Amino acid sequence: MSLAVDQTAKLLVRTGLPICHQYPIVSCAPAHLGPIPLVRMENSGTGYLALRDPTLAAALSLLGCLLVVVYAAWLRRMTWIAVHGVGLQLAGALSNLVDRLLAGAVTDYINVRPTFTFNLADLFLVVGMVLGVAGVVRALAAPEWAPGPADRG
């Protein structure tokens, strides 16, 4: 669901907004979705200032997707919080990977300041990470995860 939402938002942005070629953004006129300024940026690297090679960025995105799957398998017994977190992380990573593979760049559009523009997939990654960590902390705090008398040495 999150993957579809992000890809739909990116499609609407690609068809409705011109690309802003400035960094930092100074004179590109934003559209607004309520109070949220929208400016279309095409990001071929992994960040605005680092790793501009699109092939390396796609490889790192694929590695990130694989690491989320390994992380989910490592958790084995996940709380619902961690399940949602892993789902959001995977959706965000896959959505940005789809952009890199099909368009050669990730479409960013939520502009919060001249040097910071992101997309819903990025937001899903961050929220998913927070939920994943919260789920791990919650699971570790549960009594059934505490070491037994034989484990205490």
Summary of the structure (lengths in Angstrom):
residues: 153
radius of gyration: 18.6
end to end distance: 46.9
largest distance: 66.2
contacts: 432
relative contact order: 0.18
helix: 58%
strand: 15%
